[in-house]
Amino acid sequence: MTRAVMIQGAGSNVGKSLLVAGLCRAAVLRGLSVSPFKPQNMSNNAAVTVDGGEIGRAQALQALASQRDAIVDMNPILLKPESETGSQVIVQGKRLTTVRARDYSALKPSLMAPVLESFNRLKAQCDLVIVEGAGSPAEVNLRANDIANMGFARMADVPVILTGDIDRGGVIAQIVGTQAVLDPEDNAMIAGFLINKFRGDPTLFDDGYRLIEHRTNWRGMGVVPFFTDAGNLPAEDALDLRRNSGNGPIHICALTLSRIANFDDLDPLAAEPSVRLTMVRAGEAIPPCDLIIIPGSKSTRGDLAYLRAQGWDIDIHAHIRRGGHVLGICGGYQMLGQRIADPEGIEGTAGETEGLGFLQTQTLMTPNKRLTRVTATHASTGLNIDGYEIHIGTTTGVDCARPFALIDGQPEGAQSADGRITGSYLHGMFADDTFRSAFLSKLGAPNSGLRHSELIDETLNALAQHLERHCDVDAILSVAR
């Protein structure tokens, strides 16, 4: 019979996603077939699955750790924030609706059925399912109709390991306080606790560890030191994006948009020895560089206004006058054109916004979302690129006659007449080592020989070994039922 165990957090961003990825790889190395599962996720960093839907990027990484193809059942409910108060609701890989945050609670009761349906399908396929919670069960104001933490755990009868983050301080209160606010039935689901992200000598926390065990009567399952190679793995939360990466000769600046999406496009560049990648934050000017990347966005017109509010449009103009290059990916591609029209208000208020005007293109937002994995042929080099598309909107115009790539013989993307301004809907292009090397060579970068997929796989193996050394993996797996 398939067993399951759930990793919940005593707070947000305690490292649940990384722990689940590491435990999945540890289970694989022990000869088990394993699958990740997250009932509900909130992220604009999504992945396209082999069954033609979308899930959170963290679950795609966990699938890779499990040596399984990513499928929609691994993350049946995905919330993609489009504004401060509203999110697109993805159910089993497909868009259901867009709701305001205060209205989502009314929708939740109908979502438990697809959550359990997906969970049970996964259970039928493997020996073990490792479940990741969302946020924290200590948010008891959200407990009614919960599908993400204890509501799911109790409905599916999955035991819980509670994780605290010692790096941000107050970990004793995190864990003991969680027990204090949970009702007895929810507390009964917790089989033990983990301390994550410890820096320094872990024996210095021995007294605190024993205090938590005494106060909660929960079993301690380890103190996990900070995993220093975590930066090699895709981040799901934009808050985790590093300010600067690398010190190579080619300087690339990427704009940290307010609704930045699919920013793992940048991960291979951050890992490149030949690249210095700077994430430009709100209130900062874009420094002199070789290439500016405008990444994807969940709210293209909203983020275009945000870009202008930072003065980045002026900086990009100056960069182009100096002979610099610009790449827009997905929403960034749409922004580079002359106009973005959203007559139906699909991404927010209906209307039309003047684009940056660097490409002779126009974009019309339509309800149909394109979700597909593709193999494209780069127009200027003839190299194949394995990537994916995940966007709404159709872009047309004069510069589309100079495509970035061809997909099944059809043009994709656009380039300016001088070739220095490029737009494309193709995500994941830089994960392809051969293409990335060729692209960077046009900027003057030497071939570093980086094999990015191998780096990810080696890091997942190292993460599994890290957990085996510092926590009781046997105990964690033994509580699964």
Disulfide bonds with the S-S distance in Angstrom:
none
